[in-house]
Every structure is written in structure tokens, then in C-alpha cells.
Amino acid sequence: MRPNQISLETAQMMAEKLNMPLEHVMHTPPHILMAKLQQAEAEKSGEEE
């Protein structure tokens, strides 16, 4: 499987938000990354309320 075609800065931001190693972010299918980001944002907004 090819690595994701995203910039290093984007991959680093995703790794930080998702608390995942950079290598995992680069090799996780994009639809799974987007679902995990949405879940992390929902949890973050739930904590702020």
C-alpha cells in the first residue's frame, strides 16, 4: 500500500491530534484518518461545553 499523499506538516498535525506515530498516519487509509479526526474533534468540543 502506498503512503498517503499528504504534506509532512499535515501528517505531523494529524499525528499530534490523534496521538499516533507519524508512520501510522502515513499508512492509515484516508477514510479512517478522517473518521478518527472527526471523532477527536467531537470529543474535544464535548469537553469544552
Secondary structure, DSSP 8 states (H G I E B T S, - for coil): -------HHHHHHHHHHHT--HHHHHHS-HHHHHHHHHHHHHHHHHHH-
